[in-house]
Amino acid sequence: MTVETLYPTVPIALALQQLRHSPQLPRYVQEFESLLQEERARRARFYEEISAEQKAEFINGEVIVHSPARLKHTVASQNLFMILSVCVSQKKLGYIGHEKVLITLTRNDYEPDVVYFCPEKVQEFFPDQVKFPAPDFVAEVLSPSTTDNDRGIKFLDYAAHGVTEYWIIDPDTEVVEQYVLMEQGYELRMKSQTGILQSIAIPGLAIPVRAIFAEDEKLVALQKILN
């Protein structure tokens, strides 16, 4: 499912103009406010009930609890996290988080597979922090249950909140899609099973696509970073 099929093609400005001139506008506003109040209450309960052992997200008013990941999903996620963590730590570039970092955006809460925060944002963090702002970089590893959200609402939400770079990783085809934030939203910069991924958000990061999926390639990439 693509972003285009998830959302209507009517431009937002036109839809708002139609609502503005509708005699039913007060009723619509009241209904929307009632819906948002209910959603805010559910979101508050989500914060109270979520546990450190559970990977869960709050998306469009619903709590999404994730099932255990497949091995190839875990391998891709861990390989990328290890490479990025070593690079960022060695060069003191900020902070890399893995899976259990709760990103709190305007309406939704996500726990991406891998996130990166620049040093300026990290300076505002504190030891007991559990809710984090929009990161500078996000990588999501696809699974059958998350693909629609990773390519749909998250794609739009990350762009709307200024996430500079978004990688979508498919462990089945071993393809990585690199999206970079432009004025009109994300632009596909690279989609490949091979080649070098040159990050825009993480200074100096350049890694082979194969290092995300293959153990020997990961070790070579780590050696290059450390040397």
C-alpha positions as CSV (number, residue, x, y, z in Angstrom):
1,M,0.0,0.0,0.0
2,T,1.4,3.4,-1.0
3,V,1.0,6.8,0.5
4,E,-1.2,7.8,-2.4
5,T,-3.7,5.0,-1.7
6,L,-3.8,5.8,2.0
7,Y,-4.9,9.4,1.6
8,P,-7.4,11.2,-0.6
9,T,-6.2,13.1,-3.5
10,V,-8.2,16.2,-2.6
11,P,-5.7,18.9,-1.6
12,I,-5.8,19.8,2.0
13,A,-6.3,23.5,1.3
14,L,-9.3,22.7,-0.9
15,A,-10.8,20.4,1.8
16,L,-10.4,23.1,4.4
17,Q,-12.0,25.7,2.2
18,Q,-15.0,23.4,1.7
19,L,-15.3,22.9,5.4
20,R,-14.9,26.6,6.1
21,H,-17.9,27.4,3.9
22,S,-20.1,24.5,5.1
23,P,-23.1,25.4,7.3
24,Q,-22.2,22.3,9.3
25,L,-18.8,23.6,10.3
26,P,-19.6,24.1,14.0
27,R,-20.9,20.5,14.2
28,Y,-17.8,19.1,12.4
29,V,-15.5,21.0,14.8
30,Q,-17.4,19.7,17.8
31,E,-17.2,16.1,16.5
32,F,-13.5,16.5,15.8
33,E,-12.8,17.9,19.3
34,S,-14.7,15.0,20.9
35,L,-12.7,12.5,18.9
36,L,-9.4,14.2,19.9
37,Q,-10.4,14.3,23.5
38,E,-11.0,10.6,23.5
39,E,-7.8,10.0,21.7
40,R,-5.8,12.1,24.2
41,A,-7.3,10.0,27.0
42,R,-6.2,6.7,25.2
43,R,-2.8,8.2,24.7
44,A,-2.4,9.0,28.4
45,R,-3.4,5.4,29.3
46,F,-0.8,4.2,26.7
47,Y,1.9,6.1,28.5
48,E,0.8,4.6,31.9
49,E,0.6,1.1,30.7
50,I,3.5,0.6,28.3
51,S,6.4,-1.4,29.7
52,A,10.1,-1.6,29.0
53,E,9.7,-5.2,27.9
54,Q,7.0,-4.5,25.3
55,K,7.5,-2.9,21.9
56,A,4.3,-0.8,21.3
57,E,3.3,2.3,19.4
58,F,0.4,4.7,19.5
59,I,-0.8,5.4,16.0
60,N,-3.9,7.4,15.1
61,G,-5.6,6.7,18.4
62,E,-4.8,3.0,18.5
63,V,-2.2,1.0,20.5
64,I,-0.1,-1.2,18.2
65,V,1.7,-4.0,20.0
66,H,4.4,-5.7,17.9
67,S,4.9,-9.4,17.7
68,P,8.4,-11.0,18.0
69,A,10.6,-10.2,15.0
70,R,11.9,-12.7,12.5
71,L,15.6,-13.5,12.6
72,K,16.4,-11.7,9.3
73,H,14.6,-8.6,10.6
74,T,16.7,-8.7,13.9
75,V,20.0,-9.3,12.0
76,A,19.4,-6.2,9.7
77,S,18.4,-4.0,12.6
78,Q,21.3,-5.0,14.8
79,N,23.9,-4.8,12.1
80,L,22.8,-1.3,11.2
81,F,22.6,-0.2,14.8
82,M,26.1,-1.6,15.5
83,I,27.7,0.2,12.5
84,L,26.0,3.5,13.2
85,S,26.7,3.3,16.9
86,V,30.4,2.8,16.4
87,C,30.6,5.6,13.9
88,V,28.6,8.1,16.0
89,S,30.4,7.2,19.2
90,Q,33.9,7.3,17.7
91,K,33.3,10.7,16.2
92,K,31.1,12.1,19.0
93,L,28.3,12.9,16.6
94,G,25.3,12.5,18.9
95,Y,23.3,9.5,20.0
96,I,22.1,6.3,18.2
97,G,19.1,4.5,19.7
98,H,17.7,1.0,19.0
99,E,14.1,-0.2,19.1
100,K,13.0,1.0,22.5
101,V,13.4,4.7,22.0
102,L,9.9,6.2,22.1
103,I,9.5,9.0,19.6
104,T,6.6,11.3,20.6
105,L,5.3,13.4,17.8
106,T,2.3,15.7,17.6
107,R,-0.3,12.9,17.4
108,N,1.6,9.6,17.3
109,D,4.2,7.7,19.3
110,Y,6.7,5.4,17.5
111,E,9.5,3.1,18.5
112,P,11.6,3.0,15.3
113,D,14.2,0.3,14.7
114,V,17.1,2.7,14.6
115,V,17.2,6.5,15.3
116,Y,19.9,9.2,15.4
117,F,19.9,12.5,17.3
118,C,22.4,15.2,16.5
119,P,24.6,16.6,19.4
120,E,22.4,19.7,19.8
121,K,19.3,17.6,20.6
122,V,21.3,15.2,22.8
123,Q,22.4,18.1,25.0
124,E,18.7,18.5,26.1
125,F,18.3,14.8,27.1
126,F,18.3,13.7,30.8
127,P,19.0,10.2,32.3
128,D,15.4,9.3,33.1
129,Q,13.9,10.5,29.8
130,V,11.4,8.1,28.2
131,K,9.8,10.3,25.6
132,F,11.9,11.8,22.8
133,P,11.5,14.4,20.1
134,A,11.7,13.9,16.4
135,P,15.1,12.5,15.5
136,D,17.3,13.5,12.6
137,F,17.5,10.0,11.1
138,V,15.2,7.0,11.2
139,A,15.6,3.5,9.8
140,E,12.7,1.0,9.8
141,V,13.1,-2.6,8.9
142,L,10.0,-3.9,7.2
143,S,8.0,-6.9,8.4
144,P,4.6,-8.2,7.2
145,S,2.8,-6.4,10.1
146,T,4.5,-3.1,9.8
147,T,5.0,-2.4,6.1
148,D,1.8,-0.4,5.6
149,N,2.6,1.9,8.5
150,D,6.3,2.2,7.6
151,R,5.4,3.2,4.1
152,G,2.3,5.1,5.0
153,I,1.6,7.1,8.2
154,K,5.2,7.0,9.4
155,F,6.5,8.1,6.0
156,L,4.3,11.2,6.2
157,D,4.7,11.8,9.9
158,Y,8.5,11.7,9.9
159,A,8.6,14.1,7.0
160,A,6.1,16.5,8.7
161,H,8.2,16.6,11.8
162,G,11.5,17.4,10.0
163,V,13.3,14.0,10.2
164,T,16.1,14.7,7.7
165,E,16.6,11.2,6.5
166,Y,14.6,8.0,6.4
167,W,15.8,4.5,5.4
168,I,13.3,1.7,4.7
169,I,15.0,-1.7,4.8
170,D,13.5,-4.8,3.3
171,P,15.1,-7.9,4.8
172,D,13.3,-10.2,2.3
173,T,14.7,-8.6,-0.8
174,E,17.8,-7.1,1.0
175,V,17.0,-3.7,-0.5
176,V,17.5,-0.4,1.2
177,E,15.6,2.8,0.2
178,Q,17.2,6.1,1.3
179,Y,14.8,9.1,1.5
180,V,16.0,12.6,2.1
181,L,13.7,15.4,3.3
182,M,13.1,18.1,0.7
183,E,10.7,21.1,0.6
184,Q,7.7,19.0,-0.6
185,G,8.5,15.9,1.5
186,Y,10.8,12.9,1.1
187,E,12.7,12.3,-2.1
188,L,14.1,8.9,-3.0
189,R,17.9,9.3,-3.1
190,M,18.9,5.6,-3.5
191,K,17.2,2.2,-3.8
192,S,19.5,-0.7,-4.1
193,Q,20.8,-4.1,-3.0
194,T,24.4,-3.0,-3.4
195,G,26.5,0.2,-3.5
196,I,27.4,2.7,-0.8
197,L,24.8,4.5,1.3
198,Q,26.1,8.1,2.0
199,S,24.1,9.6,4.9
200,I,22.9,13.1,4.8
201,A,21.9,13.4,8.4
202,I,24.9,11.6,10.0
203,P,28.1,13.5,9.1
204,G,30.7,11.3,7.4
205,L,28.7,8.1,7.4
206,A,29.1,6.0,4.3
207,I,28.4,2.2,4.5
208,P,27.9,-0.6,2.0
209,V,24.3,-1.7,1.6
210,R,25.5,-5.3,2.0
211,A,26.9,-4.6,5.5
212,I,23.3,-4.4,6.8
213,F,22.6,-8.0,5.7
214,A,25.9,-9.9,5.6
215,E,28.1,-10.6,8.7
216,D,31.4,-10.5,6.8
217,E,30.5,-7.2,5.1
218,K,29.5,-5.7,8.5
219,L,32.8,-6.6,10.0
220,V,34.7,-5.0,7.1
221,A,32.6,-1.8,7.5
222,L,33.4,-1.7,11.2
223,Q,37.1,-2.2,10.6
224,K,37.1,0.7,8.2
225,I,35.3,3.0,10.7
226,L,37.7,2.0,13.5
227,N,40.8,2.5,11.4
